Amino acid sequence: MLKRIILVCMVSLLAVATANEPTVMLKQVSSDLIKQLNSNKDEIDNNHSLVANIIKKVLLPNVDKTYMSKSVVGPYYWRSANVDDRKEFIQEFETMVTNNYARLFSSYSDQKVTFIPFRGDLSKQTKIEVKSLVTANSKSDFKVYYKLIKGSEGNWMIYDFSIDGISMVESYKSQFAPVLSDSGMVGLISDMKRHNHKE
């Protein structure tokens, strides 16, 4: 289910968004991703690292990696971790998510995506949700929601996304919870390193 969430949310990023500030950001990200992928399409199938580098360059600057990481492990483990462990977790989590995206890009098949315009005064919001509908085929529609947080400079950053109510952050949180309970942040980081090294 987690892979399905990631794939459909990435498909949604490859769609044309309506013109308000948060969706304009998503539109720009999708446009840049398409441009980079198309210009390297002859190499992408057999070059995992190339796709990963495109994601790091285009998508990740628009993701609040610290807030997402904090949300994934929960406030207790985040507060109890030292600064170095937090930095290391963010790095390994970024690698894990990037590798998942890179593997799943080859499954994109031109789904239709419609964004629902955000209703409300953005100047009074610090967190918002951008909703979209993905039509994969004539029989399957998916509701894809993006959660964004306003950065210190007023820019909107992605910190979570969900499909039909299933959150990426919550999915990773459930996946990490047993390891955190058994061996804390240090144990989780070690597990993530082993996993990422296999990629």
C-alpha positions as CSV (number, residue, x, y, z in Angstrom):
1,M,0.0,0.0,0.0
2,L,2.9,2.4,0.8
3,K,4.3,1.9,-2.7
4,R,0.9,2.6,-4.2
5,I,0.6,5.8,-2.2
6,I,4.0,7.0,-3.4
7,L,3.3,6.1,-7.0
8,V,-0.1,7.8,-7.3
9,C,1.1,10.9,-5.4
10,M,4.1,11.2,-7.8
11,V,1.7,10.9,-10.7
12,S,-0.3,13.7,-9.2
13,L,2.8,15.9,-9.1
14,L,3.1,15.3,-12.9
15,A,-0.2,17.1,-13.5
16,V,-1.2,20.6,-14.3
17,A,-2.4,22.5,-11.2
18,T,-4.8,25.4,-10.9
19,A,-3.4,28.8,-10.4
20,N,-3.1,29.7,-6.7
21,E,0.1,29.8,-4.7
22,P,0.4,26.2,-3.4
23,T,-0.7,24.6,-6.6
24,V,1.5,26.8,-8.6
25,M,4.4,25.4,-6.7
26,L,3.2,21.9,-7.4
27,K,2.8,22.8,-11.1
28,Q,6.3,24.1,-11.3
29,V,7.7,21.0,-9.6
30,S,5.8,18.8,-12.0
31,S,6.9,20.8,-15.1
32,D,10.6,20.6,-14.0
33,L,10.3,16.9,-13.3
34,I,8.8,16.2,-16.7
35,K,11.4,18.2,-18.5
36,Q,14.3,16.4,-16.7
37,L,12.8,13.0,-17.2
38,N,12.0,13.6,-20.9
39,S,15.5,14.9,-21.6
40,N,17.0,11.7,-20.1
41,K,14.3,9.2,-21.1
42,D,16.8,7.1,-23.1
43,E,18.9,6.5,-20.0
44,I,16.3,6.3,-17.2
45,D,15.2,2.7,-17.5
46,N,18.6,1.3,-16.7
47,N,19.9,4.1,-14.5
48,H,18.4,4.2,-11.0
49,S,20.9,6.8,-9.7
50,L,20.0,9.2,-12.6
51,V,16.3,9.2,-11.6
52,A,17.3,9.6,-7.9
53,N,19.4,12.6,-8.7
54,I,16.6,14.2,-10.7
55,I,14.3,13.8,-7.7
56,K,16.9,15.2,-5.3
57,K,17.4,18.2,-7.6
58,V,13.8,19.0,-8.5
59,L,11.4,17.6,-5.8
60,L,13.3,17.5,-2.5
61,P,13.9,21.3,-2.3
62,N,10.1,21.6,-2.1
63,V,9.7,19.1,0.7
64,D,10.1,20.1,4.4
65,K,12.3,17.1,5.2
66,T,12.8,18.1,8.9
67,Y,9.1,18.5,9.6
68,M,8.3,15.3,7.7
69,S,11.0,13.4,9.6
70,K,9.8,14.7,12.9
71,S,6.2,13.7,12.0
72,V,7.3,10.1,11.1
73,V,9.1,9.3,14.3
74,G,6.8,11.3,16.6
75,P,7.5,14.0,19.1
76,Y,8.8,11.7,21.9
77,Y,11.6,10.0,19.9
78,W,12.4,13.3,18.1
79,R,12.9,15.2,21.3
80,S,14.9,12.4,22.9
81,A,17.3,12.2,19.9
82,N,20.4,14.3,19.9
83,V,21.2,16.7,17.1
84,D,23.5,14.3,15.2
85,D,21.0,11.5,15.3
86,R,18.3,13.8,14.0
87,K,20.5,14.9,11.1
88,E,21.4,11.3,10.3
89,F,17.8,10.2,10.4
90,I,16.8,13.0,8.0
91,Q,19.5,11.9,5.6
92,E,18.6,8.2,5.7
93,F,14.9,9.0,5.4
94,E,15.5,11.2,2.5
95,T,17.5,8.4,0.8
96,M,14.8,5.9,1.5
97,V,12.0,8.0,0.1
98,T,14.1,9.0,-2.9
99,N,14.8,5.4,-3.8
100,N,11.1,4.5,-3.5
101,Y,10.3,7.4,-5.9
102,A,13.0,6.4,-8.3
103,R,11.9,2.8,-8.5
104,L,8.3,3.7,-9.2
105,F,8.7,6.4,-11.8
106,S,8.8,3.7,-14.6
107,S,5.2,2.8,-13.7
108,Y,3.8,6.3,-14.6
109,S,1.2,5.9,-17.4
110,D,-0.3,9.3,-18.2
111,Q,-3.1,9.3,-15.6
112,K,-5.5,12.3,-15.6
113,V,-5.2,14.6,-12.5
114,T,-7.6,17.3,-11.5
115,F,-6.7,19.7,-8.7
116,I,-9.4,21.2,-6.5
117,P,-8.7,25.0,-5.9
118,F,-7.9,25.8,-2.3
119,R,-10.7,27.7,-0.6
120,G,-9.6,30.2,2.1
121,D,-7.3,33.1,2.8
122,L,-3.7,31.7,2.4
123,S,-2.3,34.7,4.2
124,K,-3.9,33.5,7.4
125,Q,-2.9,29.8,7.1
126,T,0.3,28.1,8.1
127,K,-0.8,24.6,7.1
128,I,-3.1,23.7,4.3
129,E,-4.3,20.7,2.3
130,V,-4.3,20.7,-1.5
131,K,-6.8,18.1,-2.9
132,S,-6.7,16.3,-6.2
133,L,-8.4,13.5,-8.0
134,V,-6.4,11.0,-10.1
135,T,-8.2,9.1,-12.8
136,A,-6.1,6.0,-13.5
137,N,-8.5,4.5,-16.0
138,S,-12.3,4.4,-16.6
139,K,-13.0,2.4,-13.5
140,S,-10.5,3.8,-10.9
141,D,-10.4,7.2,-9.3
142,F,-8.1,8.1,-6.4
143,K,-8.3,11.1,-4.0
144,V,-4.8,12.4,-3.5
145,Y,-4.3,15.1,-0.8
146,Y,-1.1,17.0,-0.2
147,K,-0.3,18.6,3.1
148,L,1.8,21.7,3.0
149,I,3.3,23.9,5.6
150,K,4.3,27.6,5.1
151,G,8.1,28.1,5.4
152,S,9.8,31.0,7.1
153,E,9.9,32.9,3.9
154,G,6.3,32.4,3.1
155,N,6.9,29.5,0.6
156,W,4.8,26.4,0.8
157,M,6.5,23.1,1.4
158,I,5.2,19.5,1.1
159,Y,5.3,17.5,4.3
160,D,2.9,14.7,3.7
161,F,0.5,13.2,1.0
162,S,-2.2,10.6,1.1
163,I,-4.3,8.5,-1.2
164,D,-7.9,7.8,-0.3
165,G,-7.1,8.8,3.3
166,I,-4.0,6.8,3.7
167,S,-1.1,9.0,4.7
168,M,2.5,8.4,3.6
169,V,3.8,9.8,6.9
170,E,1.4,7.6,8.9
171,S,2.4,4.6,6.8
172,Y,6.1,5.1,7.5
173,K,5.3,5.8,11.1
174,S,3.6,2.5,11.5
175,Q,6.5,0.8,9.7
176,F,9.1,2.4,12.0
177,A,7.2,2.1,15.3
178,P,8.3,-1.5,16.2
179,V,11.9,-0.7,15.7
180,L,11.7,2.6,17.7
181,S,10.0,0.7,20.5
182,D,12.7,-2.0,20.6
183,S,15.8,0.0,19.9
184,G,15.1,3.7,19.7
185,M,16.3,6.1,17.1
186,V,19.8,4.6,17.0
187,G,18.4,1.2,16.1
188,L,16.1,2.7,13.5
189,I,18.9,4.6,11.8
190,S,21.0,1.4,11.7
191,D,18.1,-0.5,10.1
192,M,17.5,2.3,7.5
193,K,21.2,2.3,6.6
194,R,21.2,-1.4,6.0
195,H,18.0,-1.0,3.9
196,N,19.4,1.9,1.9
197,H,22.7,0.2,1.3
198,K,20.9,-2.6,-0.5
199,E,19.2,-0.2,-3.0
